Amino acid sequence: MINETPQVLTIAGTDSSGGAGISADLKTFAAQGVYGANVIVSVTAQNTIGVQQVQMIPANMVTNQIESVGTDLKIRAFKTGMLGDALTVQTVADAIKKQQFGDFILDPVMIAKGGARLLAEEAIDAVKKELLPLATLVTPNIPEAEVLSGRTISNHEDVQKVAYTIQKLGAKNILLKGGHAEGQAVYDYVLLEDGTHFWLKSMRVNTVRTHGTGDTISAAITAQLALGKALKTAIILAKSYVDATIREGISVGHGHGPLNHLAMVKPLNSPEVLDDI
């Protein structure tokens, strides 16, 4: 009976306002029906308006947290979020290589909704070199994908080219999120290791309550993988959940408000899967 409950792990920073980071991940894990553990790499003074201060956790404490979880819990899948600096990226990479934590979802958090940079410049190369090759799936938004690839995205064709560029850097599977693009429809592009690729189309909701969207979808994918879903199915289910958290929004804060992690997925929330657009 020991460790039969599906268990997942998030390695990320805190959000004092509760909408993103560790808070969003744990709420998502619970909503998806899995048990969530957490390793904290940074503490932020943060709200829906912006990030006021970031305090990194010492590297040895990050390592010890990961080892502590690994000696007791049976982690079936895990994700990383905001890692902050190159030392932390390297520390996390070194520590997870010693564990058997299952599928790894890399959310390359770089810039907060309010515009604050959450990943130091020198850490970008460390993410490319140390984490991308380890990840089962990487989930960049458009600005993050541009940074990782060194290319600009202006249209759907660019999205595909950038995804292939990131894959050549060592990433196995890519979910390139399209929320930063303009238009009434949102198109997310998925490129899988076996060459399979498809688009997920959903209609944009006119709201500023989208704080923690990237954390939430990567956490939902992590949870679904831990529950035994195939990667494509896990991505689609996670997208459906995130769409529901936005559509059934809550009113918190004065800026980019948080998602409603208690939202119920309904048939109308499911994205349309397209082979091409």
Backbone bond lengths (Angstrom), bond angles and torsions (degrees), N, CA, C in turn:
res aa  C-N    CA-C-N  psi(-1)  N-CA   C-N-CA  omega(-1)  CA-C   N-CA-C  phi
1 M - - - 1.464 - - 1.519 112.86 -
2 I 1.339 117.50 -14.22 1.463 120.39 -175.66 1.522 110.21 -68.65
3 N 1.320 115.97 131.19 1.468 123.58 173.95 1.528 114.37 61.73
4 E 1.322 117.80 27.00 1.464 119.34 176.91 1.524 112.11 -78.00
5 T 1.319 117.81 -24.64 1.461 121.70 177.45 1.525 109.78 -65.40
6 P 1.335 118.89 130.81 1.474 120.27 177.94 1.531 111.14 -58.53
7 Q 1.321 115.99 125.60 1.462 122.04 -176.26 1.520 110.67 -123.62
8 V 1.328 115.46 138.57 1.463 121.99 179.84 1.518 108.90 -132.82
9 L 1.318 115.72 167.64 1.464 121.09 -176.44 1.516 110.43 -137.22
10 T 1.327 116.06 139.16 1.452 121.63 169.65 1.524 109.35 -115.52
11 I 1.320 115.80 135.82 1.471 123.14 176.12 1.519 105.98 -118.30
12 A 1.319 116.95 106.91 1.470 119.45 -171.14 1.525 110.07 -166.74
13 G 1.330 115.06 -170.13 1.455 121.62 178.49 1.517 111.53 -102.10
14 T 1.305 115.68 167.77 1.456 120.66 178.14 1.525 110.74 -87.65
15 D 1.313 116.16 163.82 1.466 123.85 170.38 1.524 105.63 -131.89
16 S 1.319 116.39 111.69 1.466 119.83 -175.21 1.519 113.17 -62.52
17 S 1.339 117.59 -20.56 1.462 119.57 178.30 1.527 112.40 -90.74
18 G 1.323 117.45 -4.54 1.452 121.51 170.90 1.510 116.72 85.74
19 G 1.331 118.68 2.08 1.462 119.46 -172.96 1.504 115.71 -93.27
20 A 1.324 117.78 -24.87 1.463 121.37 -174.83 1.522 110.07 -131.26
21 G 1.333 116.33 -171.87 1.451 121.21 175.70 1.518 113.42 59.07
22 I 1.326 114.65 -144.52 1.460 122.03 -178.57 1.527 111.55 -53.16
23 S 1.336 116.57 -41.10 1.469 120.22 -177.89 1.522 111.36 -60.39
24 A 1.334 116.75 -48.38 1.463 120.74 179.78 1.525 111.00 -63.52
25 D 1.319 116.11 -40.14 1.460 120.09 -178.79 1.528 111.36 -62.69
26 L 1.329 117.15 -48.53 1.456 120.33 -177.44 1.529 111.81 -65.81
27 K 1.342 116.69 -38.22 1.467 119.66 176.53 1.522 110.45 -63.59
28 T 1.319 116.18 -41.13 1.462 120.49 179.23 1.518 111.14 -65.67
29 F 1.320 116.63 -45.57 1.462 120.10 178.31 1.527 110.87 -54.93
30 A 1.328 115.79 -46.87 1.459 120.18 -179.33 1.525 111.18 -62.49
31 A 1.341 116.07 -42.50 1.461 120.21 -179.53 1.520 111.95 -65.42
32 Q 1.329 116.90 -28.09 1.465 121.04 179.97 1.525 112.91 -87.44
33 G 1.323 116.73 -7.73 1.455 119.94 175.86 1.505 116.00 88.91
34 V 1.337 117.14 27.12 1.457 120.60 175.60 1.526 109.70 -123.84
35 Y 1.332 115.62 163.30 1.462 121.08 178.78 1.522 109.43 -91.35
36 G 1.329 116.17 127.37 1.458 120.20 -176.56 1.512 113.93 -107.99
37 A 1.330 115.89 127.59 1.458 122.22 170.53 1.526 108.19 -103.97
38 N 1.333 117.58 163.33 1.462 119.29 -177.94 1.521 112.67 -143.40
39 V 1.324 114.49 142.52 1.463 123.41 170.92 1.518 107.18 -117.54
40 I 1.315 116.22 119.66 1.465 121.35 -176.26 1.526 109.90 -94.13
41 V 1.339 116.23 123.23 1.464 120.82 179.83 1.524 112.33 -105.29
42 S 1.338 116.63 -15.00 1.462 119.74 178.68 1.517 109.47 -158.55
43 V 1.316 115.04 156.66 1.463 122.14 175.94 1.522 107.09 -119.37
44 T 1.326 116.74 129.89 1.458 119.56 179.55 1.517 111.45 -115.41
45 A 1.321 115.16 145.21 1.463 121.57 163.52 1.521 104.25 -92.64
46 Q 1.330 116.53 105.91 1.456 120.98 -166.64 1.523 109.47 -148.31
47 N 1.335 115.33 147.49 1.461 120.30 173.97 1.525 108.68 -144.99
48 T 1.319 117.31 -166.48 1.466 119.84 -177.54 1.520 112.27 -73.17
49 I 1.322 117.53 -12.30 1.463 122.03 -179.32 1.530 111.35 -89.17
50 G 1.335 116.97 -35.81 1.449 119.10 -178.77 1.510 112.79 173.14
51 V 1.332 115.53 -174.69 1.462 122.97 178.33 1.523 108.14 -105.77
52 Q 1.316 116.45 120.84 1.454 120.42 -176.91 1.533 112.95 -94.55
53 Q 1.333 117.18 -31.10 1.463 119.85 -179.55 1.520 109.57 -159.08
54 V 1.336 115.32 146.66 1.459 121.68 175.87 1.525 108.68 -127.79
55 Q 1.314 116.61 129.46 1.465 122.06 177.05 1.525 108.69 -121.30
56 M 1.321 116.72 116.16 1.452 120.88 -179.10 1.533 110.94 -77.24
57 I 1.313 115.94 148.25 1.459 123.14 176.05 1.534 108.33 -87.78
58 P 1.335 118.74 138.32 1.474 120.47 179.83 1.525 112.32 -54.78
59 A 1.338 115.38 144.98 1.459 121.12 -174.01 1.522 112.43 -58.66
60 N 1.332 118.17 -40.72 1.461 119.30 -177.98 1.524 111.67 -65.58
61 M 1.344 116.68 -30.29 1.459 120.10 177.44 1.527 110.64 -71.92
62 V 1.324 117.37 -36.68 1.464 120.85 175.81 1.528 109.62 -62.25
63 T 1.326 115.98 -47.11 1.459 120.82 178.69 1.519 111.36 -59.39
64 N 1.329 116.38 -45.42 1.458 120.44 -177.44 1.528 111.98 -65.13
65 Q 1.338 117.15 -35.18 1.459 119.76 177.14 1.529 110.62 -63.66
66 I 1.333 115.82 -46.00 1.461 120.20 -179.31 1.522 110.96 -62.76
67 E 1.320 116.59 -43.76 1.467 120.66 179.46 1.517 111.11 -65.78
68 S 1.320 117.33 -37.71 1.454 121.33 179.47 1.530 111.31 -62.27
69 V 1.308 115.91 -44.87 1.465 120.21 177.32 1.528 109.97 -63.13
70 G 1.321 116.11 -44.64 1.454 120.65 -175.73 1.510 114.79 -65.22
71 T 1.335 117.97 -26.96 1.463 120.64 -178.71 1.522 112.76 -80.45
72 D 1.320 117.92 -10.28 1.462 120.00 -173.89 1.527 113.73 -127.55
73 L 1.325 117.18 -49.21 1.455 120.94 -175.62 1.536 111.24 -87.71
74 K 1.324 115.29 156.16 1.466 120.65 174.47 1.526 107.73 -105.94
75 I 1.313 115.92 92.66 1.461 121.44 -177.29 1.519 109.49 -81.12
76 R 1.337 115.97 123.27 1.460 120.78 -178.46 1.523 112.59 -91.55
77 A 1.327 117.12 -24.72 1.465 122.56 177.88 1.517 107.32 -159.72
78 F 1.338 116.69 153.78 1.462 119.60 -179.59 1.509 110.58 -148.95
79 K 1.318 115.06 163.89 1.462 121.18 179.86 1.511 109.92 -137.50
80 T 1.320 115.00 156.96 1.465 120.81 168.82 1.520 108.07 -117.49
81 G 1.337 114.49 149.03 1.451 121.38 176.31 1.512 109.55 -122.78
82 M 1.325 116.89 -125.87 1.449 120.47 -179.23 1.527 110.63 -67.04
83 L 1.331 116.03 120.33 1.466 120.94 179.58 1.527 112.27 -111.29
84 G 1.311 117.85 -17.73 1.458 121.14 165.59 1.508 117.72 85.67
85 D 1.335 117.93 -61.42 1.471 119.69 -174.56 1.522 110.62 -142.57
86 A 1.329 114.89 170.96 1.465 120.86 -174.13 1.521 112.07 -64.64
87 L 1.331 117.35 -37.62 1.461 120.46 179.77 1.527 110.99 -61.40
88 T 1.317 116.11 -42.85 1.460 119.66 -179.82 1.512 111.32 -68.00
89 V 1.340 117.34 -41.00 1.468 120.80 176.46 1.521 110.16 -57.29
90 Q 1.324 117.28 -47.78 1.461 121.33 -179.57 1.521 111.09 -65.09
91 T 1.329 116.02 -40.76 1.465 120.81 179.75 1.522 111.01 -61.53
92 V 1.316 116.15 -46.60 1.464 120.88 179.67 1.529 110.24 -64.12
93 A 1.334 117.01 -44.42 1.462 120.70 -179.72 1.528 110.78 -59.33
94 D 1.322 116.55 -46.01 1.465 120.56 -179.65 1.526 111.20 -62.76
95 A 1.323 116.19 -40.39 1.466 120.11 -175.52 1.524 112.31 -72.65
96 I 1.325 117.84 -40.74 1.469 119.08 -175.99 1.525 111.54 -73.80
97 K 1.323 117.34 -22.86 1.459 119.98 177.02 1.531 111.41 -64.31
98 K 1.322 116.61 -23.32 1.466 121.74 -178.35 1.523 112.57 -89.93
99 Q 1.334 116.23 -3.10 1.465 120.59 -175.97 1.520 111.02 -111.99
100 Q 1.305 115.71 165.63 1.460 122.35 173.59 1.527 106.97 -118.38
101 F 1.315 114.94 78.46 1.462 121.81 -173.54 1.535 113.22 -99.18
102 G 1.322 117.63 5.63 1.465 119.14 178.26 1.510 112.70 79.40
103 D 1.335 116.55 -154.61 1.462 122.25 -176.75 1.524 111.21 -61.16
104 F 1.328 115.65 141.73 1.466 122.90 -176.23 1.522 109.17 -117.99
105 I 1.341 115.72 118.29 1.459 121.81 176.50 1.528 108.35 -102.99
106 L 1.312 116.40 117.32 1.462 122.66 -178.48 1.520 110.02 -99.48
107 D 1.317 116.18 110.77 1.464 122.12 172.50 1.530 106.60 -99.60
108 P 1.327 118.21 102.76 1.477 120.75 -172.95 1.526 111.98 -79.24
109 V 1.327 115.84 69.37 1.464 121.68 -175.09 1.520 110.18 -62.49
110 M 1.330 116.48 122.66 1.456 121.35 -177.82 1.520 113.52 -125.87
111 I 1.333 116.81 -38.17 1.462 120.39 -174.39 1.522 109.21 -136.51
112 A 1.346 116.86 131.35 1.455 121.73 178.43 1.521 110.16 -75.52
113 K 1.362 115.83 162.49 1.461 120.70 179.70 1.524 111.76 -54.36
114 G 1.353 116.13 -36.68 1.456 119.62 -178.70 1.515 113.84 -77.96
115 G 1.340 117.78 -2.84 1.454 121.52 176.84 1.514 115.03 104.30
116 A 1.340 118.23 -7.78 1.464 120.92 -178.81 1.527 110.39 -70.53
117 R 1.345 116.69 136.53 1.467 120.55 178.62 1.521 109.11 -77.75
118 L 1.327 115.92 129.09 1.454 122.20 -176.87 1.523 112.55 -111.94
119 L 1.328 118.00 1.53 1.457 121.53 175.92 1.517 108.40 -136.14
120 A 1.324 116.50 121.21 1.452 121.45 -178.87 1.527 110.36 -62.96
121 E 1.342 115.82 149.44 1.466 120.72 -177.49 1.525 112.28 -54.24
122 E 1.335 116.25 -42.69 1.456 119.42 -176.10 1.538 112.34 -70.23
123 A 1.328 116.28 -14.39 1.459 120.00 -179.19 1.520 112.23 -82.40
124 I 1.332 117.83 -18.09 1.464 120.78 -176.64 1.525 110.91 -62.68
125 D 1.330 116.91 -44.72 1.460 120.32 178.13 1.518 110.96 -63.38
126 A 1.333 116.62 -35.73 1.465 120.58 179.03 1.523 110.79 -65.87
127 V 1.325 117.07 -38.84 1.463 120.72 176.93 1.525 109.85 -62.92
128 K 1.324 116.81 -45.76 1.463 120.85 -179.70 1.533 111.61 -61.53
129 K 1.310 115.87 -45.04 1.464 121.13 -173.44 1.523 112.56 -79.77
130 E 1.330 116.94 -42.91 1.458 120.80 -169.67 1.523 114.81 -96.04
131 L 1.335 117.45 -34.14 1.462 119.32 -172.35 1.528 114.52 -104.54
132 L 1.335 117.14 -39.29 1.465 119.18 -178.30 1.533 112.85 -53.14
133 P 1.336 118.91 -46.03 1.475 118.62 -178.11 1.527 113.34 -67.97
134 L 1.333 117.78 -18.88 1.460 121.00 -178.85 1.525 112.40 -87.51
135 A 1.323 116.77 -19.53 1.462 121.35 -169.27 1.526 112.53 -79.16
136 T 1.330 115.23 140.94 1.448 121.51 169.42 1.526 109.93 -72.09
137 L 1.334 115.13 -40.24 1.468 122.09 -178.04 1.515 109.04 -147.05
138 V 1.327 116.88 138.12 1.458 122.23 172.81 1.518 107.91 -114.17
139 T 1.355 117.19 139.07 1.470 121.25 -170.24 1.531 112.51 -124.98
140 P 1.318 119.67 62.32 1.466 120.54 -179.31 1.518 112.65 -76.40
141 N 1.346 116.26 149.71 1.461 119.79 165.57 1.525 107.58 -84.63
142 I 1.314 117.93 -177.93 1.466 120.53 -175.35 1.531 112.77 -60.96
143 P 1.355 120.31 -49.90 1.468 118.87 178.49 1.529 112.71 -60.07
144 E 1.318 117.86 -39.18 1.462 120.89 179.49 1.526 111.13 -68.02
145 A 1.325 116.67 -38.99 1.460 120.40 178.53 1.529 110.92 -65.17
146 E 1.322 116.23 -36.72 1.467 119.94 177.07 1.516 110.74 -63.87
147 V 1.324 117.47 -41.31 1.467 121.30 179.28 1.526 110.39 -66.25
148 L 1.326 116.92 -45.65 1.460 120.47 -178.12 1.523 111.82 -64.09
149 S 1.328 116.95 -38.52 1.462 121.25 -174.56 1.524 113.47 -91.56
150 G 1.345 117.23 -22.28 1.457 120.51 -173.98 1.510 113.08 74.50
151 R 1.336 117.18 17.08 1.463 122.41 -178.76 1.516 110.02 -122.15
152 T 1.328 116.03 156.94 1.459 122.33 179.90 1.525 109.99 -97.19
153 I 1.330 115.36 141.40 1.462 121.10 178.35 1.524 109.31 -108.39
154 S 1.328 116.21 120.06 1.457 121.79 178.53 1.522 113.14 -122.48
155 N 1.339 117.09 -18.05 1.463 120.94 -176.63 1.523 109.65 -154.86
156 H 1.336 116.16 -179.49 1.458 120.67 -177.49 1.520 112.17 -64.27
157 E 1.316 116.66 -35.51 1.465 119.61 178.70 1.526 110.77 -63.10
158 D 1.335 116.30 -40.06 1.465 120.52 177.20 1.521 111.16 -62.15
159 V 1.331 116.50 -39.12 1.462 120.85 178.94 1.527 110.17 -56.27
160 Q 1.325 115.86 -47.59 1.457 119.85 -179.26 1.530 111.85 -64.56
161 K 1.323 116.68 -42.34 1.466 120.28 179.55 1.521 111.33 -62.94
162 V 1.331 116.46 -40.88 1.461 120.64 -179.85 1.527 110.31 -67.14
163 A 1.320 117.24 -40.02 1.464 120.56 178.40 1.525 110.71 -60.37
164 Y 1.335 116.95 -43.80 1.459 120.49 178.18 1.534 111.08 -65.92
165 T 1.330 116.68 -35.36 1.467 120.03 177.25 1.521 110.54 -63.95
166 I 1.319 117.08 -43.82 1.471 120.83 179.00 1.521 110.63 -65.06
167 Q 1.327 116.53 -37.17 1.463 119.43 177.79 1.531 111.00 -63.29
168 K 1.326 116.45 -37.64 1.460 120.36 178.55 1.528 112.24 -66.89
169 L 1.345 117.25 -20.17 1.462 121.16 176.49 1.527 111.73 -75.51
170 G 1.327 116.07 -9.33 1.457 119.70 178.21 1.510 114.53 123.56
171 A 1.322 117.45 -6.56 1.460 120.52 179.21 1.524 109.81 -71.88
172 K 1.332 116.93 135.20 1.462 120.60 -178.58 1.526 111.00 -78.33
173 N 1.339 115.85 -51.63 1.457 122.47 -176.20 1.519 109.18 -131.52
174 I 1.325 117.26 143.67 1.468 121.81 -176.15 1.517 110.20 -129.63
175 L 1.317 115.55 132.29 1.461 122.57 165.70 1.516 106.35 -113.68
176 L 1.333 116.58 105.99 1.456 121.19 -179.08 1.528 107.75 -97.70
177 K 1.316 115.35 108.63 1.464 121.82 -172.64 1.527 111.06 -80.11
178 G 1.332 115.83 135.16 1.457 120.55 -172.88 1.504 116.01 -103.07
179 G 1.304 118.39 13.69 1.458 121.03 -174.94 1.514 115.30 -61.53
180 H 1.337 117.53 -24.72 1.468 120.60 -179.31 1.529 112.84 -80.44
181 A 1.328 117.91 -11.62 1.461 120.65 178.07 1.524 109.60 -75.91
182 E 1.333 115.80 165.15 1.459 120.41 179.17 1.522 110.52 -91.83
183 G 1.326 115.71 164.42 1.455 120.31 177.78 1.512 112.59 118.75
184 Q 1.314 116.53 160.34 1.459 122.17 -179.33 1.524 112.35 -74.90
185 A 1.317 116.66 -24.61 1.458 120.82 177.14 1.526 109.69 -104.35
186 V 1.325 115.74 146.34 1.457 122.36 175.80 1.521 108.07 -108.47
187 Y 1.324 116.27 128.07 1.459 121.32 -179.45 1.527 109.42 -116.21
188 D 1.333 116.04 116.27 1.458 121.82 173.79 1.524 107.92 -101.14
189 Y 1.316 116.81 138.95 1.460 120.80 -177.06 1.523 109.81 -111.23
190 V 1.324 115.81 132.92 1.461 122.22 -179.88 1.515 109.15 -118.53
191 L 1.328 115.97 126.39 1.460 122.78 175.62 1.521 107.71 -122.74
192 L 1.336 116.44 119.00 1.456 121.37 -176.10 1.525 111.70 -100.02
193 E 1.304 114.74 163.09 1.467 122.04 -174.54 1.513 112.35 -60.36
194 D 1.330 117.20 -34.10 1.467 120.52 -177.80 1.522 113.15 -82.92
195 G 1.342 117.45 5.92 1.450 121.27 179.48 1.516 114.12 96.06
196 T 1.335 116.80 -12.88 1.460 120.58 176.05 1.521 109.81 -62.50
197 H 1.328 116.69 138.31 1.459 119.32 176.78 1.521 109.10 -146.87
198 F 1.325 115.92 151.29 1.455 121.07 -179.82 1.529 109.36 -161.82
199 W 1.322 114.89 166.88 1.463 122.31 178.45 1.520 109.53 -111.90
200 L 1.310 116.21 147.88 1.454 122.18 171.27 1.529 107.91 -113.46
201 K 1.327 116.12 120.09 1.460 120.99 -178.21 1.529 110.11 -108.48
202 S 1.324 116.13 129.55 1.462 121.36 173.86 1.522 108.14 -141.31
203 M 1.308 116.66 158.17 1.454 120.84 -177.82 1.528 110.19 -87.49
204 R 1.317 114.90 137.05 1.456 121.10 -178.08 1.531 110.84 -69.74
205 V 1.319 115.78 141.55 1.458 122.10 175.31 1.530 107.94 -101.74
206 N 1.314 116.99 130.11 1.459 121.58 -178.99 1.525 109.48 -77.90
207 T 1.319 116.77 89.11 1.453 121.88 -176.74 1.523 109.77 -156.39
208 V 1.327 116.07 154.98 1.466 120.92 172.73 1.523 110.10 -101.63
209 R 1.323 117.12 4.67 1.468 121.10 -176.90 1.524 109.72 -90.82
210 T 1.331 113.99 72.30 1.464 120.74 -176.95 1.530 112.13 -131.31
211 H 1.328 117.27 16.82 1.461 121.57 -179.09 1.529 110.28 -66.04
212 G 1.319 116.66 123.72 1.462 120.78 179.01 1.511 114.61 92.51
213 T 1.344 117.69 12.47 1.458 120.67 -177.70 1.529 111.85 -61.21
214 G 1.327 116.95 -46.12 1.462 120.35 -178.81 1.512 112.58 -64.30
215 D 1.338 116.48 -41.66 1.460 120.51 176.71 1.524 110.31 -60.17
216 T 1.328 115.18 -43.33 1.456 120.70 -173.65 1.524 112.19 -67.36
217 I 1.328 118.04 -45.01 1.468 118.04 -178.38 1.521 111.38 -68.19
218 S 1.321 118.07 -37.56 1.468 119.49 178.46 1.523 110.70 -68.22
219 A 1.335 117.13 -35.95 1.465 120.32 177.24 1.521 111.20 -68.53
220 A 1.328 116.76 -38.24 1.466 120.27 179.16 1.523 111.15 -66.16
221 I 1.330 117.01 -39.30 1.465 120.71 176.79 1.524 109.77 -63.26
222 T 1.331 115.98 -44.01 1.459 121.31 178.43 1.524 110.55 -56.46
223 A 1.328 115.78 -46.47 1.464 120.69 -179.27 1.522 111.72 -63.15
224 Q 1.322 116.82 -44.19 1.460 120.19 -178.14 1.530 111.79 -65.81
225 L 1.321 117.19 -35.75 1.460 119.91 175.82 1.528 110.65 -65.23
226 A 1.321 116.05 -39.19 1.461 120.41 178.31 1.522 111.58 -65.41
227 L 1.321 116.04 -27.14 1.462 121.14 178.03 1.531 112.54 -83.30
228 G 1.333 116.05 0.16 1.455 120.51 174.60 1.509 116.01 97.49
229 K 1.339 117.69 7.60 1.459 120.11 179.99 1.531 110.67 -75.53
230 A 1.334 115.80 148.83 1.460 120.77 171.95 1.520 109.19 -67.93
231 L 1.327 117.09 157.32 1.458 120.87 -173.18 1.528 112.17 -58.72
232 K 1.329 118.07 -47.02 1.464 119.94 -179.23 1.520 110.77 -59.80
233 T 1.303 117.18 -45.00 1.462 121.20 178.61 1.521 110.94 -63.27
234 A 1.329 116.69 -42.17 1.459 120.98 -179.65 1.526 110.97 -61.07
235 I 1.328 117.48 -40.78 1.465 121.77 179.08 1.518 110.85 -64.41
236 I 1.331 117.15 -45.09 1.463 120.91 -178.67 1.526 111.05 -65.47
237 L 1.331 117.37 -42.97 1.460 120.92 178.98 1.534 110.82 -64.63
238 A 1.328 116.03 -39.74 1.464 119.80 179.10 1.517 111.40 -65.85
239 K 1.323 117.00 -40.21 1.462 120.93 177.41 1.523 110.98 -62.90
240 S 1.327 116.86 -41.27 1.459 121.18 177.61 1.526 110.40 -60.30
241 Y 1.325 116.32 -42.54 1.465 121.07 179.75 1.523 111.37 -64.34
242 V 1.315 117.18 -46.84 1.468 120.29 -178.95 1.529 110.88 -62.76
243 D 1.325 116.91 -41.75 1.465 119.37 177.04 1.520 110.71 -58.31
244 A 1.330 116.68 -38.78 1.469 120.46 179.04 1.520 111.26 -66.84
245 T 1.341 117.27 -39.62 1.469 120.28 -178.87 1.525 111.82 -65.95
246 I 1.330 116.18 -26.36 1.467 120.22 177.78 1.525 110.75 -83.34
247 R 1.323 116.69 -46.03 1.464 120.86 -176.91 1.529 111.76 -65.25
248 E 1.301 116.88 -37.01 1.466 121.41 179.76 1.526 108.95 -98.81
249 G 1.322 115.91 54.81 1.452 122.29 -170.55 1.519 114.68 -66.48
250 I 1.324 114.39 162.38 1.458 122.92 175.36 1.529 108.75 -120.60
251 S 1.322 116.63 160.70 1.464 121.55 -176.96 1.529 110.06 -106.76
252 V 1.337 115.47 102.05 1.465 122.29 -179.50 1.521 108.76 -139.01
253 G 1.327 117.57 126.63 1.454 121.17 174.56 1.517 113.92 82.44
254 H 1.358 115.27 175.56 1.460 122.42 -175.21 1.530 113.34 -104.80
255 G 1.337 117.80 -6.29 1.457 120.29 -175.70 1.514 112.05 -119.46
256 H 1.343 115.80 -129.42 1.464 121.37 177.32 1.520 107.73 -76.82
257 G 1.329 115.84 93.20 1.454 121.55 -174.03 1.516 113.19 -67.66
258 P 1.341 116.59 163.43 1.460 121.64 -178.53 1.519 112.90 -78.20
259 L 1.316 114.77 167.21 1.453 122.72 177.00 1.527 110.81 -78.59
260 N 1.315 114.91 165.76 1.459 121.09 174.98 1.528 108.15 -97.13
261 H 1.326 116.61 92.27 1.456 120.64 -175.31 1.524 113.65 -70.58
262 L 1.321 117.33 -7.54 1.458 121.55 176.94 1.527 112.00 -95.40
263 A 1.319 116.77 5.68 1.462 120.71 -178.70 1.524 110.78 -62.50
264 M 1.310 115.16 147.05 1.462 121.30 178.87 1.522 109.83 -99.81
265 V 1.316 116.46 131.03 1.463 121.05 179.01 1.533 109.38 -74.21
266 K 1.317 115.16 130.20 1.451 121.74 178.62 1.532 108.93 -121.10
267 P 1.333 118.65 162.24 1.473 120.06 -179.01 1.523 113.86 -53.25
268 L 1.334 117.33 -36.01 1.460 120.28 -178.14 1.527 112.16 -70.06
269 N 1.338 117.08 -14.61 1.453 120.01 -179.91 1.529 112.54 -82.73
270 S 1.324 117.21 -12.20 1.459 120.05 -174.29 1.526 110.58 -70.48
271 P 1.349 116.94 134.29 1.469 119.26 177.85 1.517 110.99 -72.94
272 E 1.317 116.22 157.71 1.460 121.94 175.64 1.521 108.32 -88.23
273 V 1.313 116.70 126.86 1.462 121.91 -179.35 1.523 108.61 -91.63
274 L 1.347 116.70 122.44 1.456 123.01 -177.16 1.521 111.04 -120.73
275 D 1.316 117.09 136.93 1.460 120.95 175.08 1.515 111.28 -72.72
276 D 1.344 115.59 -32.56 1.458 120.33 -178.51 1.521 108.70 -158.05
277 I 1.340 116.54 162.88 1.462 120.63 177.05 1.523 109.18 -138.19
